[in-house]
Amino acid sequence: MEGSGDNEKFWSGRFEQPPHELFEQLNASISFDWRLAPYDLQGSIAHARMLKDIGVLTSEEFSEIENGLGQIMAELAQGEFELMLADEDIHSAIEKRLIAIMGDGAKKLHTARSRNDQVATDLALFVQDHIRQHLADITGLLESLLTQARAHEATILPGYTHLQRAQPVLLAHHFLAYFEMFSRDYVRFWRALDAAKVMPLGAGALAGVNYPIKREDTAAELGFERPGANSIDDVSNRDFALDYLAAASTLCIHLSRLATELILWSSAEFGFVEIADAFTSGSSIMPQKKNADACELIRARAAKVAANQQGLTTLMIGLPLAYNKDMQEDKIYVFDTTDTLLLTLPVMAEMIATLSVKKERMLAAASESFALATDVADYLVGKGLPFREAHKIVGGLVRSCIDGKKGLSDLSLEELQRAAPEFDESCFEAIDIEAAVVRKDSYGGTSPRQVATQLAGAERRLEGFQQTVNELE
């Protein structure tokens, strides 16, 4: 399809010379902002309806514009809308096509709006739409984590600090730690959605417009909560995009941490889990390899999202009010982040859902280490020793065990009493791994009772998240 056949810019009246071809390439954003087309059409229809309501358009003109925009929507859906560099941006491209369809009557559509408030509105609608999808995808990941947690309420593994075995924990407890992280991400995106629900349309270039427009009506039709209260802020505000990228960056930190643990846990050195073949790949030279490539790519793309957040933050630093052309580039960071999340979140959710856990290896790793050293120290505290003194005694026992290639459970009562006479037969209960887990019964701890409470709370929270997502659809 040929565009309008007219490469003249809508702003060309003041200029004697056409733009240099190099400036055309620099100035054009249509190579990436075409993704705003559905939102631009949606906003244009709402704007035209408002213009009809205030008498700028007749009912017949509105119907013709609405039908023309509907035709463009169909052309876009069918891949028949040609994008041309000379059109500069998707907003101009759509308007030129509308003029080609219906003639000069289409030129009334831009009454009482500027590209400044138009593009800000389109981007806010884009962010809203994709946050809704991210919220749904986060609930999918939370559901996978919760399912695995339910399946492993009795599975014990070593917990880690500094990537060194620390204390035994329930695997359900570990999965629920990630449930907490991604639950916070859900809330962050919800807040970013709220920030994107202030409508810029009607702000004009920056000062408002010379028409009795009904911004509240347009906002309601487009699903915004309200129009912006200050026209200068409306066109220069990109806080909602910054909030979106901040939420995305934190989410990707969490995805990256989970991905790293899956990489470690699926290695031969750990042997805690096996990732499904569908999310791994092999080596071109080593037939035995099964690489956790999905995890590594999720981790790599987290770096891109963090860079996108920093990119938009840096772009906005020092910009004077109101709109500046720098802000044309804001969409690059948003679109790339959106693409990353739309792929990585479902991949991680399915990878967790299909994860195979090697319970025996986890238990052996927890048992063969000195993960119960703190429990032994706490046993001595129960016998009246100060914790610092008990800590030193047990540290010495661990050193002796390492030298003698033993575990704490291999020590005889006589050996223990040589270190501290407070030890008696009851001390061996402190060296029982299942009993040690049961004892961690403080609020939020890893005991079966506490984990059952956490599971119940997580289930209620997930139900609430899912209900909210359903209401957003």
C-alpha positions as CSV (number, residue, x, y, z in Angstrom):
1,M,0.0,0.0,0.0
2,E,1.3,3.5,-0.8
3,G,1.1,5.9,2.1
4,S,-0.5,9.2,1.3
5,G,1.8,9.8,-1.6
6,D,2.8,13.1,0.1
7,N,6.1,13.3,1.9
8,E,5.5,16.9,3.1
9,K,5.8,17.2,6.8
10,F,2.9,18.5,8.8
11,W,5.2,21.1,10.3
12,S,6.8,22.2,7.0
13,G,5.0,25.5,6.6
14,R,7.6,27.6,8.4
15,F,10.5,26.1,6.4
16,E,11.9,27.0,3.0
17,Q,14.1,23.9,2.6
18,P,13.3,20.2,3.1
19,P,15.1,18.3,5.8
20,H,18.5,16.8,4.9
21,E,18.3,13.1,4.2
22,L,20.7,12.4,7.1
23,F,18.5,14.5,9.4
24,E,15.5,12.5,8.2
25,Q,17.2,9.3,9.3
26,L,18.2,10.8,12.7
27,N,14.8,12.4,13.2
28,A,12.5,9.5,12.3
29,S,11.2,7.2,15.0
30,I,8.8,5.1,12.9
31,S,11.3,2.2,12.8
32,F,10.4,1.5,16.4
33,D,7.3,3.6,17.4
34,W,5.1,1.7,14.9
35,R,4.4,-0.5,18.0
36,L,2.3,2.3,19.3
37,A,-0.1,2.2,16.3
38,P,-3.0,0.3,18.1
39,Y,-2.8,2.8,21.0
40,D,-2.6,5.8,18.7
41,L,-5.7,4.6,16.8
42,Q,-7.5,4.0,20.1
43,G,-6.6,7.5,21.4
44,S,-7.5,9.1,18.1
45,I,-11.0,7.6,18.1
46,A,-11.6,8.8,21.7
47,H,-10.2,12.3,20.8
48,A,-12.5,12.5,17.7
49,R,-15.5,11.5,19.7
50,M,-14.7,14.3,22.2
51,L,-14.3,16.8,19.3
52,K,-17.7,15.8,18.1
53,D,-19.2,16.3,21.6
54,I,-17.8,19.9,21.7
55,G,-18.9,20.7,18.2
56,V,-15.6,20.7,16.3
57,L,-16.7,17.7,14.3
58,T,-20.1,17.0,13.0
59,S,-21.6,13.5,13.6
60,E,-21.0,12.7,9.9
61,E,-17.4,13.8,10.1
62,F,-16.8,11.8,13.3
63,S,-18.3,8.7,11.7
64,E,-16.1,9.1,8.6
65,I,-13.0,9.5,10.8
66,E,-14.0,6.6,13.0
67,N,-14.5,4.4,9.9
68,G,-11.2,5.6,8.4
69,L,-9.3,4.8,11.6
70,G,-11.0,1.4,11.6
71,Q,-9.8,0.7,8.1
72,I,-6.2,1.6,9.1
73,M,-6.6,-0.7,12.1
74,A,-7.5,-3.5,9.7
75,E,-4.6,-2.7,7.4
76,L,-2.2,-2.8,10.3
77,A,-3.6,-6.1,11.5
78,Q,-3.3,-7.6,8.0
79,G,0.3,-6.3,7.5
80,E,-0.9,-4.0,4.6
81,F,0.1,-0.7,6.2
82,E,3.4,0.5,4.7
83,L,5.9,2.2,7.0
84,M,7.9,4.9,5.3
85,L,10.9,6.8,6.7
86,A,9.4,10.1,5.3
87,D,6.4,9.7,7.5
88,E,8.7,10.4,10.5
89,D,6.6,8.7,13.2
90,I,3.6,6.4,13.5
91,H,1.4,9.3,14.5
92,S,2.1,11.2,11.3
93,A,1.9,8.0,9.2
94,I,-1.6,7.2,10.5
95,E,-2.8,10.8,10.0
96,K,-1.4,10.9,6.4
97,R,-3.1,7.6,5.6
98,L,-6.4,8.9,7.1
99,I,-6.2,11.9,4.8
100,A,-5.5,9.6,1.9
101,I,-8.7,7.6,2.7
102,M,-11.1,10.4,3.4
103,G,-9.6,13.6,2.2
104,D,-9.2,17.0,3.9
105,G,-11.9,16.2,6.5
106,A,-9.3,14.1,8.3
107,K,-7.2,17.2,8.9
108,K,-9.6,18.3,11.6
109,L,-8.6,15.3,13.8
110,H,-5.5,17.0,15.1
111,T,-7.5,19.9,16.5
112,A,-6.8,20.4,20.2
113,R,-3.9,18.1,20.5
114,S,-0.2,18.0,19.8
115,R,2.1,15.1,19.1
116,N,3.6,15.9,22.5
117,D,0.4,14.9,24.4
118,Q,-0.5,12.3,21.8
119,V,2.7,10.3,22.1
120,A,2.8,10.5,25.9
121,T,-0.8,9.1,25.9
122,D,0.1,6.3,23.5
123,L,3.1,5.3,25.6
124,A,1.1,5.3,28.8
125,L,-1.5,3.1,27.1
126,F,1.2,0.7,25.9
127,V,2.7,0.5,29.4
128,Q,-0.7,-0.1,31.0
129,D,-1.5,-2.9,28.5
130,H,1.8,-4.7,29.0
131,I,1.9,-4.4,32.7
132,R,-1.5,-6.2,32.8
133,Q,0.2,-9.1,30.9
134,H,3.2,-9.0,33.2
135,L,1.0,-9.2,36.2
136,A,-0.6,-12.3,34.7
137,D,2.8,-13.8,33.9
138,I,4.0,-13.2,37.4
139,T,1.0,-15.0,38.9
140,G,1.9,-17.9,36.6
141,L,5.4,-18.0,38.0
142,L,4.1,-17.7,41.6
143,E,1.8,-20.6,40.9
144,S,4.7,-22.8,39.7
145,L,6.8,-21.9,42.8
146,L,3.9,-22.6,45.1
147,T,3.2,-26.0,43.4
148,Q,6.9,-27.0,43.9
149,A,6.8,-25.7,47.5
150,R,3.7,-27.8,48.3
151,A,5.4,-30.9,46.8
152,H,8.5,-30.4,49.0
153,E,7.2,-29.6,52.5
154,A,9.4,-32.4,53.9
155,T,12.4,-32.1,51.6
156,I,15.6,-31.0,53.4
157,L,18.5,-29.4,51.8
158,P,21.4,-27.2,53.0
159,G,20.7,-23.5,53.0
160,Y,23.6,-21.4,52.0
161,T,25.3,-18.1,52.9
162,H,28.4,-17.0,50.9
163,L,27.6,-20.0,48.7
164,Q,28.8,-22.2,51.6
165,R,26.6,-24.7,53.4
166,A,25.1,-23.0,56.4
167,Q,22.0,-24.6,58.0
168,P,19.4,-27.1,56.9
169,V,16.2,-25.8,55.5
170,L,13.1,-27.2,53.9
171,L,13.0,-26.9,50.1
172,A,9.5,-25.5,50.4
173,H,10.9,-22.7,52.5
174,H,13.5,-22.0,49.8
175,F,10.9,-21.9,47.0
176,L,8.7,-19.6,49.2
177,A,11.6,-17.2,49.5
178,Y,11.3,-16.6,45.8
179,F,7.5,-16.5,46.1
180,E,8.0,-13.5,48.4
181,M,10.4,-11.8,46.0
182,F,8.1,-12.2,43.0
183,S,5.1,-11.1,45.1
184,R,6.8,-7.8,45.8
185,D,7.4,-7.6,42.0
186,Y,3.7,-8.0,41.5
187,V,3.1,-5.0,43.8
188,R,5.7,-2.9,42.1
189,F,4.1,-3.4,38.7
190,W,0.7,-2.7,40.2
191,R,2.0,0.7,41.4
192,A,3.6,1.3,38.0
193,L,0.2,0.6,36.5
194,D,-1.4,3.2,38.8
195,A,1.3,5.7,37.7
196,A,0.5,5.2,34.1
197,K,-3.2,5.9,34.5
198,V,-2.9,9.7,34.4
199,M,-3.9,10.8,30.9
200,P,-1.7,13.4,29.1
201,L,-4.1,13.9,26.2
202,G,-5.5,17.4,26.1
203,A,-2.4,19.1,27.4
204,G,-1.6,20.2,23.9
205,A,2.0,21.1,23.2
206,L,2.5,22.2,26.8
207,A,0.1,25.1,27.7
208,G,-3.3,23.5,27.2
209,V,-5.6,24.2,24.2
210,N,-8.0,26.8,23.0
211,Y,-11.1,24.6,23.0
212,P,-13.6,23.6,25.7
213,I,-12.3,20.0,25.6
214,K,-13.7,17.3,27.9
215,R,-10.6,15.6,29.2
216,E,-12.5,13.6,31.8
217,D,-14.7,12.0,29.2
218,T,-11.7,11.1,27.0
219,A,-9.8,9.7,30.0
220,A,-12.8,7.5,31.0
221,E,-13.1,6.2,27.4
222,L,-9.5,5.3,27.3
223,G,-9.4,3.7,30.7
224,F,-7.4,6.3,32.5
225,E,-8.3,7.2,36.0
226,R,-8.1,10.9,35.4
227,P,-6.4,13.6,33.2
228,G,-3.2,15.1,34.3
229,A,-3.6,18.2,36.5
230,N,-0.8,20.2,34.9
231,S,-0.3,20.5,31.1
232,I,3.4,21.2,31.3
233,D,3.9,18.1,33.5
234,D,1.7,16.0,31.3
235,V,3.9,16.3,28.2
236,S,7.2,16.2,30.0
237,N,6.4,13.4,32.5
238,R,7.9,10.0,31.9
239,D,7.8,8.9,35.5
240,F,5.4,6.1,34.7
241,A,7.9,4.7,32.2
242,L,10.7,5.0,34.8
243,D,8.5,3.3,37.3
244,Y,7.8,0.5,34.8
245,L,11.5,0.0,34.1
246,A,12.4,0.1,37.8
247,A,9.9,-2.6,38.5
248,A,11.1,-4.6,35.5
249,S,14.8,-4.2,36.6
250,T,14.1,-5.5,40.1
251,L,12.0,-8.4,38.7
252,C,14.9,-9.3,36.4
253,I,17.3,-9.3,39.4
254,H,15.1,-11.9,41.0
255,L,14.8,-13.9,37.8
256,S,18.6,-13.8,37.5
257,R,19.1,-15.0,41.1
258,L,16.7,-17.9,40.6
259,A,18.4,-18.7,37.3
260,T,21.8,-18.8,38.9
261,E,20.6,-21.2,41.6
262,L,19.1,-23.5,39.0
263,I,22.4,-23.4,37.1
264,L,24.3,-24.3,40.2
265,W,21.8,-26.9,41.5
266,S,21.7,-28.7,38.1
267,S,25.5,-29.0,37.9
268,A,27.2,-32.3,38.7
269,E,28.8,-30.6,41.7
270,F,25.5,-30.0,43.4
271,G,23.2,-32.5,41.7
272,F,20.1,-31.1,43.4
273,V,17.8,-30.7,40.4
274,E,17.5,-31.6,36.8
275,I,16.1,-29.0,34.4
276,A,13.8,-30.4,31.7
277,D,15.4,-31.1,28.4
278,A,13.1,-28.6,26.7
279,F,14.9,-25.8,28.5
280,T,18.5,-27.0,28.0
281,S,20.8,-27.4,25.0
282,G,23.9,-29.4,24.2
283,S,27.4,-28.9,22.9
284,S,28.6,-29.0,19.3
285,I,31.7,-30.9,20.4
286,M,31.0,-32.6,23.8
287,P,28.1,-35.1,23.4
288,Q,27.6,-35.5,27.2
289,K,26.8,-31.8,27.8
290,K,23.4,-30.6,29.0
291,N,23.6,-26.9,29.5
292,A,21.2,-24.7,31.4
293,D,21.1,-22.2,28.6
294,A,17.6,-20.9,29.3
295,C,18.8,-19.9,32.7
296,E,22.0,-18.3,31.4
297,L,20.0,-16.3,28.8
298,I,17.5,-15.1,31.4
299,R,20.4,-14.0,33.5
300,A,22.0,-12.2,30.5
301,R,18.8,-10.4,29.6
302,A,18.4,-9.2,33.1
303,A,21.5,-7.1,32.4
304,K,19.8,-5.6,29.4
305,V,16.8,-4.6,31.4
306,A,19.0,-3.0,34.1
307,A,20.8,-1.1,31.3
308,N,17.4,0.0,29.9
309,Q,16.4,1.4,33.3
310,Q,19.7,3.3,33.5
311,G,19.4,4.4,29.9
312,L,16.0,6.1,30.4
313,T,17.1,7.5,33.7
314,T,20.2,9.1,32.1
315,L,18.1,10.4,29.2
316,M,15.8,12.3,31.5
317,I,18.4,13.8,33.7
318,G,18.7,17.5,33.2
319,L,15.9,17.9,30.6
320,P,14.2,21.3,31.0
321,L,10.5,21.5,30.9
322,A,8.5,20.8,28.9
323,Y,8.8,18.3,26.0
324,N,12.3,17.7,24.4
325,K,13.1,15.6,21.3
326,D,15.4,13.5,23.5
327,M,12.2,11.9,24.8
328,Q,11.5,10.4,21.4
329,E,14.1,7.7,22.4
330,D,12.3,6.7,25.6
331,K,10.3,4.0,23.8
332,I,13.5,2.1,22.8
333,Y,14.1,1.2,26.4
334,V,10.5,0.4,27.2
335,F,10.0,-1.8,24.1
336,D,13.1,-3.8,24.6
337,T,12.2,-4.4,28.3
338,T,8.7,-5.4,27.4
339,D,10.0,-8.0,24.9
340,T,12.4,-9.4,27.4
341,L,9.7,-9.8,30.1
342,L,7.1,-11.3,27.7
343,L,9.5,-14.1,27.0
344,T,11.6,-14.7,30.2
345,L,8.7,-14.7,32.7
346,P,6.7,-17.6,31.0
347,V,10.0,-19.5,30.3
348,M,10.9,-19.4,34.0
349,A,7.4,-20.3,35.1
350,E,7.4,-23.4,32.9
351,M,11.0,-24.3,33.8
352,I,10.1,-24.3,37.5
353,A,6.9,-26.3,36.9
354,T,8.8,-29.0,35.1
355,L,11.8,-29.1,37.4
356,S,12.9,-32.5,38.8
357,V,14.1,-32.4,42.4
358,K,16.7,-35.0,43.7
359,K,15.6,-35.2,47.3
360,E,18.1,-37.8,48.4
361,R,21.1,-35.8,47.1
362,M,19.8,-32.7,48.9
363,L,19.4,-34.5,52.2
364,A,22.9,-36.1,51.8
365,A,24.4,-32.7,51.2
366,A,22.7,-31.3,54.3
367,S,23.8,-34.2,56.4
368,E,27.4,-34.5,55.3
369,S,28.3,-30.9,56.1
370,F,28.5,-29.2,59.5
371,A,25.1,-27.5,59.0
372,L,24.1,-28.4,62.5
373,A,27.0,-26.6,64.2
374,T,24.7,-23.8,65.3
375,D,22.3,-26.3,66.8
376,V,25.1,-27.8,68.8
377,A,26.1,-24.4,70.1
378,D,22.5,-23.6,71.0
379,Y,22.4,-26.9,72.9
380,L,25.3,-25.7,75.0
381,V,23.5,-22.4,75.5
382,G,20.6,-24.4,76.9
383,K,23.1,-25.9,79.4
384,G,24.0,-22.5,80.7
385,L,27.0,-21.5,78.6
386,P,27.1,-18.0,77.0
387,F,26.6,-18.2,73.2
388,R,30.1,-16.8,72.4
389,E,31.7,-19.5,74.5
390,A,29.5,-22.2,73.0
391,H,30.4,-20.9,69.6
392,K,34.1,-21.2,70.3
393,I,33.7,-24.8,71.6
394,V,31.8,-26.0,68.7
395,G,34.2,-24.3,66.3
396,G,36.9,-26.3,67.9
397,L,34.9,-29.5,67.5
398,V,34.4,-28.7,63.8
399,R,38.1,-28.2,63.4
400,S,38.8,-31.5,65.0
401,C,36.3,-33.3,62.8
402,I,37.8,-31.8,59.7
403,D,41.3,-33.0,60.8
404,G,39.9,-36.4,61.6
405,K,37.7,-36.6,58.5
406,K,34.6,-37.0,60.7
407,G,31.2,-35.4,61.0
408,L,29.7,-34.0,64.3
409,S,27.4,-37.0,64.5
410,D,30.4,-39.3,64.4
411,L,31.8,-38.0,67.7
412,S,31.4,-40.0,70.8
413,L,29.9,-38.6,74.0
414,E,33.4,-38.9,75.5
415,E,34.9,-36.8,72.8
416,L,32.2,-34.2,73.1
417,Q,32.6,-34.0,76.9
418,R,36.3,-33.5,76.6
419,A,35.4,-30.3,74.7
420,A,32.7,-29.3,77.2
421,P,31.5,-31.3,80.2
422,E,28.0,-29.9,79.7
423,F,27.4,-32.5,77.0
424,D,25.3,-35.5,77.9
425,E,23.3,-38.1,76.0
426,S,20.6,-35.6,75.0
427,C,23.1,-33.8,72.8
428,F,22.6,-36.3,70.0
429,E,19.1,-34.9,69.5
430,A,20.8,-31.6,68.5
431,I,22.7,-33.5,65.8
432,D,19.5,-35.0,64.2
433,I,18.8,-33.1,61.0
434,E,15.1,-33.5,61.0
435,A,14.8,-32.4,64.6
436,A,17.0,-29.4,63.8
437,V,14.6,-28.3,61.1
438,V,11.6,-28.7,63.5
439,R,13.4,-26.5,66.1
440,K,13.5,-23.5,63.7
441,D,10.0,-22.6,64.7
442,S,10.4,-18.8,65.0
443,Y,8.0,-16.7,62.9
444,G,9.1,-17.0,59.2
445,G,11.4,-19.9,60.0
446,T,11.9,-23.2,58.3
447,S,10.1,-25.5,60.7
448,P,7.3,-27.6,59.1
449,R,4.8,-25.7,61.2
450,Q,6.0,-22.3,60.1
451,V,6.3,-23.4,56.5
452,A,2.8,-24.7,56.5
453,T,1.7,-21.3,57.7
454,Q,3.7,-19.6,55.0
455,L,2.2,-21.9,52.4
456,A,-1.3,-21.1,53.5
457,G,-0.6,-17.4,53.4
458,A,1.0,-17.7,50.0
459,E,-2.0,-19.5,48.6
460,R,-4.3,-16.7,49.9
461,R,-2.1,-14.1,48.3
462,L,-1.9,-15.9,45.0
463,E,-5.7,-16.2,44.9
464,G,-5.9,-12.5,45.5
465,F,-3.4,-11.8,42.7
466,Q,-5.2,-14.1,40.3
467,Q,-8.6,-12.5,41.1
468,T,-7.1,-9.0,40.4
469,V,-5.6,-10.2,37.1
470,N,-9.0,-11.6,36.0
471,E,-10.6,-8.3,36.9
472,L,-8.1,-6.4,34.7
473,E,-8.9,-8.4,31.6
